[in-house]
């Protein structure tokens, strides 16, 4: 069997090729992933449950490749807590249509990755599971809500991990952990969960080290009804793109200096590659109404969960079963008459504002986050709700609009400062233009390879550890 750290350096496509050539078995890949989790997860807290045994893989393009499922989503036989004490003991034996597609392509679920409670926050710090640590610096956040998936992929526990994105929950942790995070267009893929307007804004996909893993993952989960199938995008395209670029967030703020440096670096790289980058005036949103609308939709989702549980078990959900922030969002929703009508109107206005700026261009470039990865606790669910909302708006003011519009967007790990943590940049395209965006990602990966950039607290890093990290 190959060394577990050596296997960790391979992306999913490469691991599947080993299985097809008979050089390693699916069982060996599974055992190696479990070994890495056992050794590294006590430091990272990225994985919240581990499968007892591997299911025999289907003979698909990802045959035998171990991956994680975000704990917002069910998987047969594994605990499905959604990061909440309310569901701490919930399991299911049923597979959903999205999971069936993942199984049919040969992926093997090795466990569940940590999430914020109900996927509500851009942090992965819950009262149920504790905090997920950034493998580049353990005192810092992996962001969220797919922080467990991003930390696990960045650390080499698995080559790719399922994630979902309702306002940036794939892109934020991908940026913070220095990996690739792609959010498909709304309707592009089969839906993992249904039942609320927040779920309708949420796209399921994965976080990966390589663009080809993400592109292959998209090809096996496409729905094909909303848009014609993209298929497996394997290379760049020759067409040069017109790129709109801006740095002001939806609340009118500018990014930190390190983030500005990452953005400027991306502008230079795209220009060197022959793309036409134009600095433009950022969309001018009614930011208060847009923020209120987003949290009203999220509060409606929480309210729906609580009402369903109240009915199913015949007793009300108790205060201690949800985090304070979740209760606050529920209360905000229930205090506003016709809350969803108001939210839909705010979303329509914001979408028009964004498209007025974006429509003349092929791609829009912004930072992914306005801040470098922050210390644990900065977005704690125990903070006062108004303070937490204000901090979130300051940090993540580039990403939610793409969930509102339904466009594809990705965080690309192009910037790794020597004295800091990774900083991603975001690129977005028109709804349905997923293929164009993935082709651009391939080009950027070729120009600025990131696959072999490993944090110290990773399988390749820690298994060869010679000296302690002075930044811990």
N, C-alpha and C positions, 0 to 999 in steps of 0.2 A: 504494500500500500504506500502511496506517496505521502510525504510529510504533510501534516495538516496545515502548517503555515504556508507551504508551497501551493497547496490546493486553494487556500484563501486568496492567493494572488490572482487566481483565474476568475474571469467573469462567467456568467451562466452559460453563454454560448460555448465557451471553451470547455467547461466542465461537461456539458452534454456531448461534445465531440469525443472526449475521453471515454465516456460510457459507450457511445456507438462503436468506437474502435476496440472496445474490450480492454482498455488499459486500466480502467478503474470501474468498480461496480457502483450501482446506485446505493447499495447498502453501505459501501465504504464512504461515499460522499456524505450520507446521512450521519454516520458515526463520527466523521471528521467535524461536521458542523456542530454536533452535540458536544464534542470535546472542546471546541473553541468557545461555545456558550458556557460550558461548565467552568472554564478557566477565566474568561473575561467578564462574564455578565455580573459577577459579584462587584466588580468595579463600576460597570456601566448602568446596570438596572434597565437594560433595553428590552429584555425578553421576560414576559410575565408568566408564561407557561411553556412547557416543552413536551412534545409528543413522546409517548412511551416507545413507540415503534414506528418504522416507516411503512407506508402502504406501498405495494408494488407499483412502480410508475408505469404510466401509459407510454406507448412508443411514439412520442411527439417530439417537437423540436427542442424542448427543454427536458428531455428524458433524464430522470434521475436527479435533477438539480434541486438542492434544498433551498427553501425560501421560508419567510415568515409571513403570517397574515396579521394585519393590524387588528387589535382587539376591539375595534369598533364593529367588526364584521364576524359573523359566525363561521365556525369550521367544525365539522362533526367530531365529537369526542373531546373537544377542548373547551376549557372555561371561556365564557363570553361575557366579560364583566363591563365592557365599554368604559373602563377606567373608573367605575363608580361602585361605591359600597352598596348601592341599591341592587346591583346585579352581581355581587361578589361570588355567589354560588351558582350562577346560571350556566348551564351547558345545553348543547343541542346535539342531536344525532342526525339532523337533516342538513342536506347540502342545498345551497341556493344556485340559481343558474350561472351566476358569475363564478362561483367556486367550481362548478362542473367544468367550465371552460378551462380553468387553471389546471385542474386535474387531468383533463384530456390532452393537454399539451405536454404532459410529462413532469410537471413540477411536483415536488414532494414537500408537504408542509412539515416543518420541523418544530413549529411552535407559534406562539402569539407575541406580537410586539406591543410595547407600551403606548398608550394614548392618553391625552388629556380627557377628563371626564366628559363623556358624550361627544368628544371631539370639539369642544367649545373654545379652547384657548390655544394661543400660539406658544404654549409651553407644555412640557410633559412632566408635570409635578402634581401628583394626586394624593389625596388623603388615603386612598386605598393602597396604592403601590409605592408611594414615595417618588423621588425625583430621578429622572433619567439624566445621566451625565454625558457631557460632550467628550468624545474620545480624544479630542485635541487638547482639552484642558478640563480636568474633572470637576473643577469648581464652577464651570460654566454650563449653561443650558444647551441642550440639543435642539431647542425650540420645539415647535409642535404644530398641529396636534400629533403628527406622525413622527414624533421625536424618537420613539423606539426603533422604528424602521430605519431612519436615517443613521442613528448611532450604530445600529447593528451592521449596516452595509459599510459605513465608514471604517468600522473596526474589523471588517472581514469575517464576521460571524457567519454571514451568508452573502452570496454575490448580489442578490436583489431581494427586495421585500415589498409586499403589497402595502399600499398607502392610499389615502383618499384626501380630497381637497375641496373644502367648502368655502374657503376664503383665502387660501394660501397654504393649507396644511401639508401639502407635498413640497411646495417651493420653499417655505420658510426653513424647515429643518434640513433640506438639501443644501441650502446656502450655508447654514450654520455649521454643518458637518463636512462640507467640501465634497459633496457627491452630486449626481445628476438627478434632477427632479422635474418630470414632465406632467403637466395637467392637460388631459385631452379636452377637445371641444365637448360642450354639453350635448349628449345624445350620441356621441361617437361610439361609446362602448356599452356593453350590457351593464345594467344597473345592479349593484350588489344589495342595496337597501332602498326601500321606498317608504312613503307614508307621510312626508311633510314637505313644505316648500324649501326648507333647508336641505333636505335630502335631494330634492330636484336640482339644487344648485351645486351639488357635490359630485365630483368626478372621481371614479376609481381608477387607479393605475398602479405604478410601482415607483420605488426609489432604487437606483442602480449605480454601479460604478461606471458602466460603459453605455454609450448611446445605443449600440446595437442590441444590448439586452432590453432596453426600454422600447426600442422600435419593434423587436420581436414580440414582446409582451403585448404591445398595442395590437399587433396583427392577429393575435390569437384571442383577443377579447372584444374585437370590433362587433358592433351590432348590425351595421349595414342598412338600417332603415332610414335614419335621419340624413346620413351622408353616404355617398358611394365609398366603398372600402378603399382604404389607403394601401393595405397590404404591408409587406415587410420592407421598410425603407432602409436600404443598406449602404447608401453612399451619398456624397454631396451632389448638388446639381450645379450646372455651369452658369445659370442665369444669375446675374448680379442684382442685388435687391436694393430697394429704396427704404431706408431705415429712419424712422422718426425717433429722436432721443430727447429725454428730459429727466430732470431729477426732483422736481417738486412733488411732494406727496399729495394725497387727496385732501389733507388738512392744511396744505399750504406751507409745509415745513421743508427744509433742505436737509440732506443727509449729513452724517458725521464725516469728518475729513478722510478717514480710512475708506469709507464707502464711496466717497467722491473719487478717490484715487482709483478704486476698482472700476468705477464707471468710466472714468477717463481712459483707463487702460483698455477697456472693451471698445470704446469709440476708436482708439488708435488701431486696434487689431482688425476690426471690421473694415476700416478704411484701407489698411494695408492689403486686405484680401480683395479689395476692389469694389466693395459695397459703398453705396452713396449714403452717408450718414448726415442727417440734417438736425441740428439742434432747434427744437420747436418750443412754442409756448405750451406749457402743460395744461391739460383740461382744468377748467375752473368749476369745481363742483359746489353744490350746496352741501358742504361737508357735514353739518349738523344733521340735516334730514337723512343723508345717506348713512351715517353711522347709526342713527336711531332706527332706520329701516332694517339694517342688517341685524341689529340686536333684537328687534321685534320679531323677525323671522326665526332667529335662533330661540328666542323665548317661547314662540309658538311651538317649536319642536319639543322643548322641555315640558311645556304644559301638556302636550299630547301624550308624552311618555308617562307623566304622572297620572293623568286621568285614566289611561289604559291600565296601569298597575293598580290604581284605586279600585277599578271595576273588577279586574281579574282576581284579586286576592280578597276583596271585600273589606278592606281596611285602608285608611289613608297612608300615603307615604309619609314617613316621619322626617323631622328636621335633620336628624343625624345621618340620614341615608343619602343625602345629596350635599354637595359642597355649597358654601354660602353664595358663591357667584352664580351657580345654577339656579338657586332659589330667587336671587335678585332678578335674573333675566325673566323667569316665569312671572314674577310680580309686575315687572315693567310691561310685559305683554298684556296681562290681564287687566291692567289699569287704563289701557288705551282703547276706546271704542273704535271698532272697525280698523284694528291695528294692521291687519294684512292688506286691506285696501290702501291704506296710507303708505305702507311699505312698497307695494307694487308700483304706486305712482312715483315714489322717490327713485326706485330702481329704473323705471322707464326714462325719467329725466336724466339720471346719471349716465345711462347707456347712450343716450343721444349725445350728451356732452363728450363722452369718450370717443364715440365713433366720428364725431365732427373733426376731431384731431387725427384719429388713427386711419380713417378710411382712405385717404390719398396715398398711403404708404403700404409696403408689403409687410413690414415688421415694425414693432415698437420696442425700443430699448429703454430700460430703466434699471435702477438697482432692484434687487429682490427685497431687501430689508434696508431701512434707513440707518440702522445701527449695526456695528459689529456684534457678534454673538455676546450676549449679556450674561452676567453672573446668575446663578440659581437664585430664585426668590424674586427676581425683578418682575416676573409676571405670575406670581403666586396666586392661586385661587382664594387665598385667605385675605388678600388685600381688600380694602374698601372698593366696592364695585365701581364707583365713579373714577377713582384713581386707576384702577385696573383697565377700564375702558380708555381712559386718556393715555396711559402708557402704551396700550396696544395700538391705538390709532397713530401714535408717534412712531412706533417701530415698524408697523406692517402696512403703511399707507400706499403701497404700490400694487398689491395683489388682489384685493377683493373685487375690484371692478371687472376682472376677467370672468369671475363666477357669475356676476350680474349679467354681463354681455353674453356669456357662453363661449368665449373664444379660447383657443389653446394657448398655453403659456408655459414657459420652462425656466428653471433656475440652472445656470451653467456655471460650474466651478472653475473660473478662469484666474482667480486672484488668491494667492497664498502668501501673504506678507511674512517675512522672516521672523518678526517679533510679535506676531499676532495669530488670530484664528482665521480660517477661510472666509472669504466674502464672495458670494455669488452675484451674478447679474441676471436680470430677467429679460427675456425676449418673448414677445407675444405676436400672434398673427390674427387674421380675420377668422370668424367662426367657420369651421370646416377645413381650414388650411393646415391641418396637423402634419401632412406630408412635407410641406414646404419648411415647417419649423424643424422637423427631425432631420431633413437634409442639411439645414444650416447647422444644426447641432453636430452632425458628423464632420462638417468642415471645420468647425471650431475645435473639436476634439483632435482632429489631425494637426491643426496649426498649433495648438497649445495642449499637448497630452497631459491628462491629470490622473490617469488610471493608477499610476505607480506612486502617487503621493499618499503616504500612509501616516496617520497620527501615531504617536508613541504607543497609545493604549489601543493597539490593534494586534491581530494575530501576527502579521509580519514584523511589527514593531516590538511588542512586548515579549514575544517568544525568543527574540534575539536581544533582550534588554541587557545593556552593559552598565548604564548609569542612570540615576534618578532624574526625573524631570524637574528642573528648577522652577517651572511655572505652576506646579501643582499647588 
